[in-house]
């Protein structure tokens, strides 16, 4: 039998280790949702970065922490799939902006719905446990922990 953690740091490490293990165990469900739409994890991440605004290629490369040629390659893939389009910037016609197409926005909505479907293990928790888990996760989301 393992000993319970004896310090706050040990408790935080254990909580994170358990949460991370659970997220990794449920990762195949998210991967399957991507693959059903012909996307890779990087395609999905890239697409979700275009939720709100049109973004210039250089800003995307910086956000994705990659070189501009990799960003171009990724946008090319999404463009071929009909999920994004390149448009000229009204402020500077030399700058190309990337925008999600209606198909891209619909794909993002489908993916989000699939991602937000709870894993079966959560349904096995009691209502009280689910309420407590949601309360704690809201604290983490808001930064109030």
C-alpha positions, 0 to 999 in steps of 0.5 A: 500500500502506498503512503499518502502524500505528506506535504502540500507539494506532494499532494499537488504532484499526486493530484496532477499526476492522477489528473494527467493520467486520466486525461491521457487515458481519455486521449484516444477519444479526442484523437478519434474525433479528429481522425473522423474529420480527417484531422491530425492533433496539430490540424485541430490545434491550428484550427482552434486558434482561428476561432475568433479573428483572422490572423496573419501567417507570421502571428500564427507561426509565433502562436504555434511556436514554429517557423513560418514555413511550417505554419504555411504547410499547416495552413496549406493542409487546412486550406486544401480541406476547405477549413480555412482561407487566405485573404489579403489584409485591408491594412496591408495587401502584402499581408495574408490573413488566415480565416476559418471558413464556414466548414472550418467553423462547423468542424470546430463546433463538431470537435468541441461537442465531441471533446466535451462528451464526458468519459464514461468514468465520470458517469460512475461518480456520485452526484456529490462527487461530480459537484465537488469535482466541478467546483474544484475545476471551476476554481482552477479555471478562474485562477481562484485556487 
